[in-house]
Amino acid sequence: MRRATLGAMVALLLASCGTGPTPAPIQAVPGDVEPGVWFVDVAQAGGVWLEPETLRALGLDPQAEAAPVLRLSWSDDELSYLPLSTEQGWGVLFYAPERATRYTQQTSFRLEPGVAGPHMSSEESPSPVGTPEAGLFSARWEQNRRYLPQATLTAPWFWEPLYAPGEIAHTVVLTSALPGPLTATLSLWSHTSLSPTPDHRLRLQWDGETVGEWEWAGRGMQRLTATWDEAQPGGEHTLTIETPATSEGVAVVWIDGWEITYRRPAEQGVYLAAGSSLAVTASSARVLDVTEPLAPVDLGIAEGAAVGAVAGRRYWVGIPEPPRSLRPASRVDLASLAGVTYLAIAPAAFQPALQPLLDHRQGQGLTAAAVTPQAVYDTFGGGRPDPDAIRALAQQLPDLRYLLLVGDASVEPGGYDGEAGALQVVTPFTRTTILGETPADALLGVDGEGRPAVAVGRFPVES
C-alpha cells in the first residue's frame, strides 16, 4: 500500500482545521552539528582502520611528531585505540565489538578529536609452543523472512516453519574447515502447545546421520545444541531438521537459524584458542586479544604460520578495514527548545513540507519547533536509532504537550539503516495478549514513572 506524501497530509489537515490567526515566528533551532564530535559507523565487528587522510579530515595532523589524541566511546563505555605510524603519517586502529540492535545492524562510535582517550595495550605474542592448532570459528546461517510478533524474541523474525511430521534440509559449506568436533546450535520458536506432553520432538541429521535429538513441552524459544566428530568437514554437507509425528494435533516450530562452531586456521574473524599456538593463514594479519572486547590487547602482526595463544581466550585475526562512514555528530540544543509545547521530529528532507503545519500550530498559540531524528539519536542515543533517545528528549522538555513523529516506522531488523531508514522515525514496542509484540508510539510520551505526559502522533509518510 502506498503511503500518502507529507505535503498531501499536511494540506488535508490544514483544510480540516480552517484558517487560524496570523502565526508568530517559528522558533529557530540552531546548532545542527556538535562542533568537534564525529560518529564512526561500522558495519560489522572487527578491526577498524582510520587512515592518515581520515585523521586530517577530523582536524588532526597525521604528520605531527606526536601521536594523535582522540577519544572513542560507545554509549557510556570508552574504547581503547592504537596510534600507528605509517609512511603516509599517523593512522589509528581500534576494535569494533558487535553492538547491533533490532533497530540497526551497524554500530556507531562517538569520536572526539583532541580529547584524550585510553590507548590500546600492546604485548608481544607469546612464542608458539608445539604444533600450531586451529582455532574454533563460529559461522551462522539465518534469514529473516517471516515476522511472528507472538514470539518472545527481541526481534521476532524467523526463517521458515516446520510442521510435524516434516523436515527441512539445507546445504552447508564450512569454509577452510579441519577435521575435528563440530557443534551445532539451533535457535527456534515452538509455536504450539498440545497434550499430552512432551509435545515437541526434533531430530538433527548431518549427511543423513542423526547427531542430536530433543523433546520438550509447550511454546517458547529453544536453543538446542549437538556436538559430533567430523573426519571430512570440507565440501558440501546436508543439514536436516526433522520433526516426527505427534499423537495429537500438528506441532509447529519456526526456525530462526543455526550456528556451527568448527576448527579452522585463523583468517579474517574471531577465534577461540584451543591451545598455546594458534594457526594463522592470513598474510600480514593483525592479531588482537579480544577476550575483553572493550579493552583489546594488540599482539602485533602475525609473522609466520602461528602465533602464541592462551587456551580459552578469543583472538581477532585479520586486516583492519575502513569504517562504513564517518559523519559529524548532529545535536539537539536543549536551551533553544526551552518553552516548546509542540515538537516535530522529522528528517530534514521532510521539514519544508511540514512548515505550513508548524506555522498553523504556532498561530494556535503553541510554541512549535522541529528537530531531525538523527540529532535526537546522536544526542541521546549514542548515534543509533533508539526509542529511548526520543523518550529522553521528551522528558527533558517540561513544557512539551504534543510530539509529532514525521516518517514511517519499521519492524524489520536494521529497518532504520540506509537512505530509506533515515526517512523513518523509530518506534518502541509493547506486548499484548492477542497480538504479541505491538508498536506503541504512545510510550514515547511517558514520564519517568511511566505515566502519560505528552500526546504523541505520527505521519507515516515515505516522501
C-alpha positions in Angstrom: 0.0 0.0 0.0 1.4 3.4 -1.0 1.7 6.0 1.7 0.4 9.5 1.2 3.0 12.2 0.8 3.7 14.5 3.7 2.6 17.6 1.6 -0.8 16.0 0.9 -1.3 15.0 4.6 -0.4 18.5 5.8 -2.7 20.1 3.2 -5.7 17.9 4.2 -5.1 18.5 7.9 -4.9 22.3 7.4 -8.1 22.2 5.3 -9.9 20.5 8.0 -8.7 23.0 10.6 -9.7 26.1 8.7 -7.8 29.4 8.7 -6.3 30.4 12.0 -4.8 33.7 13.3 -1.6 35.0 11.8 1.2 32.9 13.3 4.1 34.2 15.4 7.6 33.5 14.1 8.6 29.9 14.4 11.3 29.3 17.0 14.6 28.5 15.3 16.6 25.5 16.5 20.3 26.4 15.8 23.4 24.2 16.1 22.5 21.2 14.0 26.1 20.0 14.3 28.0 19.4 17.5 31.4 21.0 17.0 34.4 18.7 17.2 32.4 15.5 17.6 32.0 12.8 14.9 30.4 9.4 14.6 32.2 6.4 13.1 29.7 3.9 11.7 30.8 0.3 11.4 29.0 -2.5 9.6 30.4 -5.5 11.5 32.6 -6.4 14.4 36.4 -6.4 13.7 39.4 -4.2 13.4 38.8 -0.7 12.1 41.5 1.4 10.4 41.3 5.3 10.3 43.9 6.2 7.7 46.0 9.4 7.8 43.8 11.3 5.4 40.8 10.4 7.6 42.6 11.9 10.6 43.3 15.0 8.6 39.6 15.4 7.8 39.0 15.2 11.6 41.3 18.2 12.1 44.2 16.1 13.3 47.7 16.4 11.8 48.9 12.9 10.7 52.4 14.3 10.0 52.9 15.6 13.6 55.7 14.2 15.6 53.4 13.2 18.5 50.7 10.5 18.1 47.1 11.8 17.5 44.9 12.4 20.6 41.3 11.3 20.5 38.5 9.6 22.4 36.3 6.8 21.2 33.2 5.6 23.0 30.1 3.6 22.7 27.2 4.6 25.0 29.0 5.1 28.3 31.9 2.8 27.5 35.3 4.1 26.3 37.1 2.2 23.6 40.9 2.0 23.6 42.7 2.8 20.3 46.2 2.2 18.9 48.1 5.0 17.0 50.3 3.5 14.3 52.9 5.4 12.3 52.9 4.6 8.5 54.8 6.0 5.5 51.8 8.4 5.0 51.7 9.5 8.6 49.8 8.5 11.7 46.7 6.3 11.5 44.5 4.8 14.2 43.4 1.2 14.8 40.6 0.2 17.1 38.4 -2.9 17.6 34.7 -2.5 17.0 32.7 -5.0 19.1 29.4 -6.4 17.9 26.7 -4.0 19.1 23.8 -4.4 16.6 20.3 -3.9 17.8 16.9 -4.7 16.4 16.7 -1.2 15.0 20.1 -1.0 13.3 22.6 -3.6 12.1 25.5 -1.1 12.2 27.3 0.2 15.3 28.1 3.9 15.8 31.1 5.0 17.9 31.5 8.6 19.1 34.8 10.1 18.2 36.2 13.3 19.8 39.4 14.6 18.3 41.7 16.3 20.8 40.2 14.7 23.8 42.5 12.1 25.5 41.1 8.6 25.5 42.8 5.3 26.5 45.4 3.7 24.3 45.2 0.1 23.5 47.6 -2.1 25.4 50.3 -3.8 23.4 52.1 -7.0 24.2 54.4 -9.4 22.5 52.6 -12.5 21.5 54.0 -15.5 23.5 56.1 -17.8 21.4 54.1 -20.6 19.8 54.5 -23.9 21.6 54.2 -27.2 19.8 52.3 -27.8 16.7 50.0 -24.9 15.6 46.4 -25.6 16.5 43.4 -24.4 14.6 41.1 -22.1 16.4 37.4 -22.6 16.9 35.4 -20.4 14.5 31.6 -19.9 14.6 29.5 -19.4 11.4 25.8 -18.5 11.5 23.0 -19.2 8.9 19.9 -17.1 9.3 17.3 -15.4 7.1 14.6 -13.0 8.3 11.6 -14.0 6.1 8.6 -14.0 8.4 7.6 -11.6 11.2 6.0 -13.5 14.1 5.0 -11.0 16.8 3.7 -13.6 19.2 7.3 -15.0 19.7 9.1 -13.7 22.7 12.3 -12.7 20.9 14.0 -9.3 20.8 13.5 -9.2 17.0 10.8 -11.9 16.2 11.8 -12.6 12.6 12.2 -16.2 11.5 13.4 -18.2 8.6 10.8 -20.9 7.9 8.2 -23.1 9.6 8.4 -26.8 10.2 5.2 -28.8 10.7 5.1 -32.3 12.3 5.7 -34.7 10.7 8.1 -33.0 8.3 11.7 -32.0 7.6 13.7 -29.2 6.0 17.2 -29.7 4.5 19.9 -27.1 3.7 23.3 -27.4 2.0 26.1 -26.2 4.3 29.7 -25.4 3.4 32.2 -24.9 6.2 35.0 -22.7 4.8 38.5 -23.9 5.5 37.3 -26.5 8.0 39.7 -29.0 9.5 38.8 -32.5 10.9 37.5 -32.5 14.5 34.5 -31.7 16.6 31.5 -29.8 15.2 29.0 -28.1 17.4 25.6 -27.0 16.0 23.3 -24.8 17.9 19.7 -24.5 16.6 17.6 -21.4 17.5 13.8 -21.9 17.1 10.4 -20.9 18.4 8.0 -23.7 19.3 4.6 -22.2 18.3 2.2 -24.8 19.6 1.2 -26.3 22.9 -0.5 -29.7 22.8 -1.4 -32.6 25.1 0.0 -35.0 26.1 3.5 -33.6 26.8 6.2 -33.5 25.7 4.5 -32.3 22.5 7.6 -31.3 20.6 10.3 -33.6 19.2 13.2 -32.7 17.0 15.9 -34.6 15.3 19.1 -33.1 13.7 20.8 -35.0 10.9 24.2 -34.3 9.3 24.7 -36.0 5.9 21.9 -38.5 6.9 23.3 -39.4 10.3 21.4 -38.4 13.4 23.6 -36.2 15.6 21.1 -34.8 18.0 17.5 -35.5 19.4 15.4 -33.4 21.7 11.9 -33.3 23.2 10.2 -30.5 25.2 6.8 -29.2 26.1 4.9 -26.1 25.1 5.6 -22.8 23.4 8.8 -20.7 23.7 12.3 -20.1 22.4 14.6 -23.0 22.3 18.4 -23.3 21.8 19.3 -26.9 21.1 23.0 -28.0 20.9 24.6 -31.1 19.5 28.3 -32.0 19.1 29.9 -34.7 17.0 33.2 -35.5 15.3 33.6 -34.9 11.6 36.6 -36.5 9.8 35.9 -34.9 6.4 34.4 -31.4 7.0 35.4 -30.0 3.6 33.0 -29.7 0.7 29.2 -29.6 0.8 27.1 -31.1 3.6 23.4 -31.6 4.2 21.9 -30.4 7.4 18.4 -31.8 8.0 16.0 -30.7 10.8 13.2 -33.3 11.2 10.2 -33.3 13.5 8.3 -36.6 13.8 4.5 -37.0 14.1 2.8 -36.3 17.4 -0.1 -38.3 18.9 -2.4 -35.3 19.0 -2.6 -32.3 16.6 0.2 -30.8 14.4 3.2 -29.5 16.3 4.7 -26.4 14.7 8.2 -24.8 15.2 9.7 -21.8 13.5 13.4 -22.0 12.6 15.3 -18.8 13.5 18.7 -20.1 12.3 21.7 -22.1 13.4 25.3 -21.7 14.3 28.1 -24.2 13.7 31.4 -24.0 15.5 34.3 -25.8 13.9 38.2 -26.0 13.7 39.7 -23.6 11.2 43.1 -21.9 10.7 42.8 -18.2 11.6 41.9 -16.0 8.6 39.6 -13.0 9.0 37.4 -13.1 12.1 37.3 -14.1 15.8 38.7 -17.4 17.0 38.7 -19.2 20.3 42.1 -20.6 21.0 42.2 -24.3 21.8 45.9 -24.5 22.9 49.1 -22.4 23.2 49.6 -22.0 19.5 47.1 -20.6 17.0 47.5 -21.5 13.4 47.3 -18.4 11.1 46.9 -18.5 7.3 46.2 -14.8 6.6 49.3 -13.0 5.3 50.4 -9.9 7.4 47.3 -10.3 9.6 46.9 -8.2 12.7 46.2 -10.1 15.9 44.2 -8.7 18.8 43.2 -10.5 22.0 39.5 -9.5 22.2 38.5 -11.6 25.2 37.6 -8.3 26.7 36.0 -6.6 23.6 36.2 -3.0 25.0 39.8 -3.4 26.2 41.5 -5.5 23.5 45.3 -6.1 23.5 47.4 -5.7 20.4 49.7 -8.7 19.7 51.2 -7.2 16.6 51.5 -8.7 13.1 51.5 -12.5 12.6 54.9 -13.1 11.0 54.6 -16.9 10.5 52.2 -19.7 10.3 51.3 -19.4 14.0 51.1 -17.1 16.9 51.3 -17.8 20.6 48.0 -18.0 22.4 46.3 -18.9 25.6 43.7 -21.6 25.5 40.2 -20.3 26.2 40.9 -16.7 25.1 39.4 -15.1 22.0 41.5 -13.5 19.2 40.6 -11.3 16.3 42.8 -12.0 13.3 42.7 -10.1 10.0 43.4 -6.9 8.1 41.7 -3.8 9.6 39.1 -2.3 7.3 37.9 1.4 7.0 34.6 2.2 8.6 31.4 2.3 6.6 31.1 6.1 7.1 32.4 9.0 9.2 30.0 11.8 9.9 29.7 14.9 12.0 27.6 14.5 15.1 24.2 16.2 15.0 22.9 17.6 18.2 19.7 18.9 19.9 20.2 22.2 21.6 18.0 21.9 24.6 18.4 25.6 25.5 16.8 26.5 22.2 13.9 24.3 22.9 13.0 25.9 26.2 9.3 26.6 26.3 8.4 24.5 23.3 5.0 22.9 23.5 4.7 21.3 20.1 7.7 19.4 18.7 8.0 17.6 15.4 10.7 15.0 14.9 11.2 15.0 11.1 14.0 14.2 8.7 15.5 17.3 7.1 14.0 16.3 3.7 10.5 16.5 5.2 10.8 19.7 7.1 9.9 22.2 4.2 6.6 20.3 3.5 5.9 20.3 7.3 6.5 24.0 7.7 2.8 25.1 7.0 1.6 22.9 9.8 4.2 24.3 12.2 3.0 27.8 11.2 -0.5 26.8 11.9 0.3 25.4 15.3 2.2 28.5 16.1 -0.9 30.5 15.1 -3.0 28.5 17.6 -0.8 29.7 20.4 1.6 26.8 20.6 5.4 27.2 20.6 6.4 24.9 17.7 9.8 23.6 16.7 11.3 20.7 14.7 14.4 18.6 15.1 15.8 15.7 13.0 15.7 12.1 14.2 19.5 11.8 13.7 20.1 14.8 16.0 18.0 13.1 18.7 19.8 9.8 18.2 23.2 11.4 18.3 22.4 13.5 21.4 20.5 10.9 23.5 21.1 7.5 21.8 24.8 7.2 21.2 24.3 7.8 17.5 22.0 4.8 16.9 18.2 4.7 16.4 16.6 4.0 19.7 13.2 4.9 21.1 14.8 5.6 24.5 16.5 8.6 22.8 13.2 10.2 21.8 11.7 9.4 25.3 14.8 11.0 26.9 14.3 14.2 24.8 10.6 14.4 25.6 11.3 14.1 29.3 13.8 17.0 29.3 11.2 19.4 27.8 8.9 20.3 30.8 6.5 22.4 28.7 6.1 19.9 25.9 2.5 18.9 25.3 2.5 17.5 21.7 5.0 15.3 19.9 4.7 14.6 16.2 6.7 11.9 14.5 7.1 12.5 10.8 8.1 9.4 8.9 7.1 5.7 8.9 8.3 3.1 11.4 9.7 -0.4 10.8 9.6 -3.8 12.4 12.4 -5.2 10.2 15.8 -5.9 11.6 18.0 -3.0 10.6 14.9 -1.2 9.3 16.4 2.2 10.1 19.6 1.7 8.2 20.4 3.2 4.8 18.7 6.1 2.9 15.2 4.7 3.3 15.7 4.0 7.0 16.9 7.6 7.5 13.5 8.8 6.5 11.8 6.9 9.2 11.4 7.6 13.0 12.0 4.8 15.4 9.1 3.3 17.4 9.1 1.4 20.7 7.2 -1.9 21.2 4.9 -3.3 23.9 3.4 -6.8 24.3 -0.3 -7.5 24.1 -2.2 -10.7 24.9 -3.6 -11.2 21.4 -1.2 -9.6 19.0 2.1 -10.1 20.9 4.7 -7.5 20.0 2.9 -4.3 19.1 4.3 -0.8 18.0 3.4 1.7 20.7 4.3 5.3 19.9 2.4 6.5 23.0 5.3 5.1 25.1 7.5 7.9 23.8 5.4 10.4 25.8 5.5 8.8 29.3 7.3 10.5 32.2 10.0 8.9 34.4 7.4 6.9 36.3 5.7 5.6 33.2 2.7 7.9 33.3 1.3 9.6 30.1 2.7 13.1 29.9 2.8 14.1 26.2 0.4 13.4 23.4 2.2 11.5 20.6 1.1 11.3 16.9 2.7 10.2 13.7 2.5 10.9 10.0 3.6 7.5 8.5 4.9 9.1 5.3 7.7 7.9 3.0 8.1 11.0 0.9 
